[in-house]
Amino acid sequence: MLNASVFDLDGTVFNVKKRLDRCLSEGDGGECADPNRAFRIPRDRCSRFWECYLSPKYMHLDEPYDTVVSRIRELYESGIHIFLISGRLEKKQMETTIDQPRRYQIP
């Protein structure tokens, strides 16, 4: 049996609020400007927001949650396999997605 822990990147390992805010400010306005509703709005209704958010444009603003990263490191050091998952777009965000954990030395 494999001992493993799974962590989602956006909102769990990384705080994406700055990217979210920046893309909302560039978005379509109205309901897209409400950060509490943005993730429940279909892409076709807030196309500029989603185009921005699902691109690498502001991913450099994402910051790791220190407590989560510390826990991931503890688990890894104790022999637990770590899996980082994401719903990010492979064609647009893969390079930055792979770089982020490396940059912050997340196993």
N, C-alpha and C positions, 0 to 999 in steps of 0.2 A: 504494500500500500504506500502511496506517495503522500507525504505530509506537505501540504501546500496552503498558501494564502493568496487570495486574489484581490487586487486593488484596481479600481477604476481611476483613470488619470484626472479627468476634469471634475472638479468639485470634491474629490477625495484626496488624491495625492497633491494636486495643484489647485490653488486658489485662482479662479479664472475671472474674478470680479472686475479687474481692470480691463481685461480684454472685452468682457461683456459690456461694460459701461462705454468703452470706446466705440464698439460696434453699434450699440444702441444709439449713440449720438450721431452716427452716420446712417442709421436705419431709416425706415419709412415713416417714422413718427407715429402718432396715435398709440394704439395698443402695443406696437413694437417698442415703444419707449418705456414701457413698464417692465422693469427687470424681473418682477415677480411673475409676469405672465409670458415673458419672451419664449421660454422653452416649450410652452403649450400651444404656441401659435404655429400653424402650418407654414411651411417654407414659402408657398406661393403667395401668402398674404403679407409677408414681410421680407421680400426677396433681397433687398439691399442689406438688411440686418444679417440674414443667414449667409449671404455671399461673403460678407466680411467675417462673421464668426467662424465659418467653416473654411477659412483660408489661413495661411501662416502669417498674415499681415501683422497681427498684434499678439501672436503667441509668445513673443519675447516678454510680454508683460505678466505672463503666468508666473506665480511664485509658489514654491513648495510649502506645504504645511509642515513645519518643523517637527511637530509631535508625531505626525503620521510617518514622516521619513525616518525618524528615530525608531519608531516601532518596526518599520519594514527592515531596517538594519539589524535590530535585535532578533527578529524572526529569522532572518537570513543567517546570522552568526550562529543561531542555535540549530541550523541544519534544515530549516523549513524552505521549501522551494517557493520562490516569489513569482507571481504572474501579474503583469501589468496589462490591463485591457483598456480599450477605448472604442468609442463610436466615431472617432474622427475619420475624415475622408482620406483614404489611402493615396489617391492621386495628388491631392493638394497639400496634405498635412503630414505625410509620412516622414519626410526628412527631419522636420522639426520635432515630431513626436518621438522619433528615435533619439534625437539629440538631447531632449530635455532631461530624461533620467540620467544620462551620461554626464551632463553638465553639473548636475547636483549629486553625483556619485550615489545614485539610488540603485541598489542591486536588483 
